[in-house]
Amino acid sequence: MADQKSPAMLRPGRPSKAVQDGMSDKIIAMAASLFASRGFAGTSMEQVAQSCGAGKDTIYRRFPSKIVLFEAVVAHAHRRAVARLEKMPVTDGTPLEKLRLLLRELLIVNMEPDLISLKRITFSETIVFERDQPIPPQPDPIMERLVAAVRDAQAAGDLVAADPVELATHLIHCLVALPTTAAMTGSAAFDDPARIEAHFQQSWNLLLNGVAPRTRA
């Protein structure tokens, strides 16, 4: 008598969560590469599906539109940046030195080519704002960590007693925004890592020491 198999054995089961997550990660990775090289308008869901070796229905089940897919790519890049900052080695330096190292790493992360490409797409095509309702502000682990580092430096007497959020925002604009904006607009001024380092050191020293000449005795 031939072996009889249960209906559950005859029907292909639903993919496990690990398999589904793996496919989503693959789609996001392929989409990130396509968006970076072709831009938002030049990338289609069909191209993403072909690059993944999957059907369009597989893509659309996870990401209902190209905007949703792009937002998933941006969110994944942000999580990767957070993970990289969390892996920074613990130092025994002063709170001010820890703040400096955190800001320097934040600059290096933001200058990575794939992140620059995503920022360029976001600002040039403003696709993340093409929705009926604005995106509500979300907690940002990177900003929270930076604000905490600012508070520590303030408690140690190394920074002025200003609003820590405003101070952290100012530090980001001075130390990170200038080179990343230049790279986004196509400038090669910061293509060399040595130039990025020089910009950071000069800006950091100006922020700490001020720009007015010291009073002569």
C-alpha positions as CSV (number, residue, x, y, z in Angstrom):
1,M,0.0,0.0,0.0
2,A,1.4,3.3,-1.0
3,D,2.3,5.8,1.6
4,Q,-0.4,8.5,2.1
5,K,0.7,12.0,2.8
6,S,-1.4,14.4,4.7
7,P,-2.8,17.5,3.0
8,A,-0.3,19.7,4.9
9,M,2.6,17.7,3.4
10,L,1.1,18.0,-0.1
11,R,0.6,21.8,0.0
12,P,3.6,24.1,0.0
13,G,3.6,25.8,3.4
14,R,3.7,29.5,3.9
15,P,7.3,30.8,4.0
16,S,8.7,31.2,7.5
17,K,9.2,34.7,8.9
18,A,12.9,34.3,8.5
19,V,12.5,33.6,4.8
20,Q,10.1,36.5,4.4
21,D,12.4,38.8,6.2
22,G,15.3,37.6,4.1
23,M,13.4,38.4,0.9
24,S,12.4,41.8,2.2
25,D,16.1,42.5,3.0
26,K,17.1,41.3,-0.5
27,I,14.5,43.6,-2.1
28,I,15.7,46.6,-0.1
29,A,19.3,45.9,-0.9
30,M,18.6,45.6,-4.6
31,A,16.4,48.7,-4.6
32,A,19.0,50.7,-2.8
33,S,21.6,49.9,-5.4
34,L,19.2,50.8,-8.2
35,F,18.0,54.0,-6.6
36,A,21.6,55.1,-6.0
37,S,22.7,54.4,-9.6
38,R,19.6,55.4,-11.5
39,G,17.7,57.8,-9.3
40,F,14.1,57.5,-8.2
41,A,12.5,58.3,-11.5
42,G,14.9,55.9,-13.4
43,T,14.1,53.0,-11.2
44,S,10.9,50.9,-11.7
45,M,9.4,48.2,-9.6
46,E,9.9,45.8,-12.6
47,Q,13.6,46.5,-12.5
48,V,13.7,45.8,-8.8
49,A,11.8,42.5,-9.3
50,Q,14.2,41.4,-12.1
51,S,17.2,42.2,-10.0
52,C,15.8,40.2,-7.1
53,G,14.8,37.3,-9.4
54,A,11.3,37.6,-8.0
55,G,7.8,38.4,-9.4
56,K,6.3,41.8,-9.2
57,D,3.6,40.4,-7.0
58,T,6.3,39.4,-4.5
59,I,7.5,43.0,-4.4
60,Y,4.1,44.6,-4.2
61,R,3.0,42.4,-1.3
62,R,5.8,43.8,0.8
63,F,6.0,47.3,-0.7
64,P,2.7,48.6,-2.2
65,S,4.3,51.4,-4.1
66,K,7.7,52.7,-5.2
67,I,7.5,55.5,-2.6
68,V,6.9,53.0,0.2
69,L,9.9,50.9,-1.1
70,F,12.1,54.0,-1.2
71,E,11.1,54.9,2.4
72,A,12.0,51.4,3.4
73,V,15.4,51.8,1.8
74,V,16.0,55.1,3.7
75,A,14.8,53.5,7.0
76,H,17.2,50.6,6.5
77,A,20.1,53.0,5.8
78,H,19.2,54.9,9.0
79,R,19.1,51.7,11.1
80,R,22.5,50.7,9.7
81,A,23.9,54.1,10.7
82,V,22.5,53.7,14.2
83,A,24.0,50.2,14.4
84,R,27.4,51.5,13.3
85,L,27.4,54.3,15.9
86,E,26.4,51.8,18.6
87,K,29.5,49.7,17.7
88,M,31.8,52.6,18.4
89,P,34.5,51.5,20.9
90,V,34.1,52.8,24.4
91,T,36.7,55.3,25.3
92,D,38.0,56.6,28.7
93,G,38.2,60.2,27.5
94,T,36.5,63.2,28.8
95,P,32.8,63.8,27.9
96,L,34.0,66.5,25.5
97,E,36.3,64.0,23.7
98,K,33.5,61.4,23.6
99,L,31.3,64.1,22.0
100,R,34.0,64.9,19.4
101,L,34.4,61.3,18.5
102,L,30.7,60.8,18.1
103,L,30.3,63.8,15.8
104,R,33.3,62.7,13.8
105,E,31.9,59.2,13.3
106,L,28.5,60.7,12.4
107,L,30.2,62.8,9.7
108,I,32.1,59.8,8.3
109,V,28.9,57.8,8.2
110,N,26.9,60.5,6.4
111,M,29.6,60.9,3.8
112,E,29.3,57.3,2.6
113,P,28.3,57.3,-1.1
114,D,25.1,55.3,-0.7
115,L,23.8,57.7,1.9
116,I,24.7,60.7,-0.1
117,S,22.8,59.2,-3.1
118,L,19.7,58.6,-1.0
119,K,19.9,62.1,0.5
120,R,20.2,63.6,-3.0
121,I,17.1,61.7,-4.2
122,T,15.1,62.8,-1.2
123,F,16.0,66.5,-1.5
124,S,16.0,66.8,-5.3
125,E,12.8,64.9,-6.0
126,T,11.0,65.4,-2.6
127,I,9.3,62.1,-3.1
128,V,8.9,61.4,0.6
129,F,6.5,64.3,0.8
130,E,4.2,63.1,-1.9
131,R,1.5,61.9,0.4
132,D,-1.9,63.1,1.7
133,Q,-0.7,63.4,5.3
134,P,2.7,64.7,6.4
135,I,5.0,62.2,8.1
136,P,4.9,62.7,11.9
137,P,8.2,63.3,13.6
138,Q,9.8,60.1,14.9
139,P,12.2,59.4,17.7
140,D,15.8,59.5,16.3
141,P,18.3,57.3,18.2
142,I,21.2,59.2,16.7
143,M,19.9,62.6,17.8
144,E,19.0,61.2,21.2
145,R,22.6,59.9,21.7
146,L,24.1,63.2,20.5
147,V,21.9,65.2,22.9
148,A,22.9,62.9,25.8
149,A,26.6,63.4,24.9
150,V,26.1,67.2,24.8
151,R,24.4,67.0,28.3
152,D,27.4,65.0,29.6
153,A,29.8,67.6,28.3
154,Q,27.7,70.4,29.8
155,A,27.7,68.7,33.2
156,A,31.5,68.5,33.1
157,G,31.6,72.2,32.4
158,D,33.1,71.8,28.9
159,L,30.1,73.4,27.1
160,V,27.9,76.4,27.7
161,A,24.6,75.9,29.6
162,A,22.4,76.2,26.5
163,D,19.5,74.1,25.5
164,P,21.1,70.7,24.7
165,V,18.8,70.0,21.8
166,E,19.5,73.3,20.1
167,L,23.2,72.9,20.8
168,A,23.3,69.4,19.3
169,T,21.4,70.6,16.3
170,H,23.9,73.5,15.8
171,L,26.8,71.1,16.1
172,I,25.3,68.8,13.4
173,H,24.8,71.8,11.0
174,C,28.3,73.1,11.5
175,L,30.2,69.8,11.4
176,V,28.1,67.5,9.2
177,A,25.7,69.4,7.1
178,L,28.3,71.5,5.1
179,P,30.2,68.6,3.5
180,T,27.2,66.3,3.1
181,T,25.3,69.1,1.3
182,A,28.3,69.8,-0.9
183,A,28.5,66.1,-1.8
184,M,24.7,66.0,-2.5
185,T,25.0,68.9,-5.0
186,G,27.8,67.2,-6.9
187,S,30.8,69.1,-5.4
188,A,34.1,67.2,-5.2
189,A,35.4,69.4,-2.4
190,F,35.1,66.6,0.1
191,D,35.9,63.5,-2.0
192,D,39.2,63.1,-0.2
193,P,39.0,61.7,3.3
194,A,41.8,64.1,4.3
195,R,39.6,67.1,3.4
196,I,36.7,65.7,5.4
197,E,39.1,65.3,8.4
198,A,40.5,68.8,7.9
199,H,37.0,70.3,7.7
200,F,36.0,68.6,10.9
201,Q,39.1,69.6,12.9
202,Q,38.9,73.2,11.8
203,S,35.1,73.5,12.5
204,W,35.5,71.8,15.8
205,N,38.3,74.2,16.9
206,L,36.3,77.2,15.8
207,L,33.2,76.1,17.7
208,L,35.2,75.5,20.9
209,N,37.3,78.6,20.7
210,G,35.0,81.1,18.9
211,V,35.8,83.3,15.9
212,A,36.5,86.6,17.7
213,P,40.2,87.3,18.5
214,R,41.3,86.9,22.0
215,T,41.7,90.0,24.1
216,R,45.3,90.9,24.4
217,A,46.7,91.4,27.9
